[in-house]
């Protein structure tokens, strides 16, 4: 399973890349906004083109970086997708264009199939596409048929919708059970478009793509905590795109820290001497 970093903050990207476990990066307009706003006082406003080029270069060849279009109509999305690809793929050959699977807004405005048509047109031009804002297996199927190389089911936001429906208050990193929750009566499961959890959405897409041998990678997105990563891995997601904080939480465990304390306390001088100097060469051995 590949791990992508879900961030547009260059310092986070560089740090995570230095750990040697980042296979790619995903950005979106909200993450770019966060990066633009994270400039310290007195720092110059972000030079967006240069900044994005630094991201692409830091992540490196063979590690895809998703960049999202800003427009909502098919013509403009295709134009912007081509522009982004031409301008940024030359940096490290790793640009992927993110297109929303459907650009109709919350007021019902916009053409239903502009996202799918834009994916199709860009894919025909051999531009790799990550279809984003996927909330159902059907949307994933349409995106894959249109030629998307990746689909991004928003697991955490499906869980948010179910909790809101159930009237549950929650914090963003809270765990949501893979098998869903019941309503107030305790008898009926609460669902979102027939799905009991975000991880179920990922699982259904993975199963469908395997069943029909559809060559499109599933990026579990909108990840909220380490257990969700574990569950997305268990259901066969090809990739999980993970926020920096969640990635850090994945390496921590109190048992590991307790073990570190115990091992450190048990270090005997004879063992520590091994690390002081190499008897044969007389050279210091680095710690
Ligand atoms: O990759 C999608 C992601 O950035 C959205 O995450 O936490 O805003 O639902 P979130």
Boltz pocket constraint, residues with backbone or C-beta under 6 A from the ligand:
constraints:
  - pocket:
      binder: B
      contacts: [[A, 6], [A, 26], [A, 28], [A, 31], [A, 152], [A, 154], [A, 156], [A, 157], [A, 221], [A, 222], [A, 223], [A, 241]]
      max_distance: 6.0
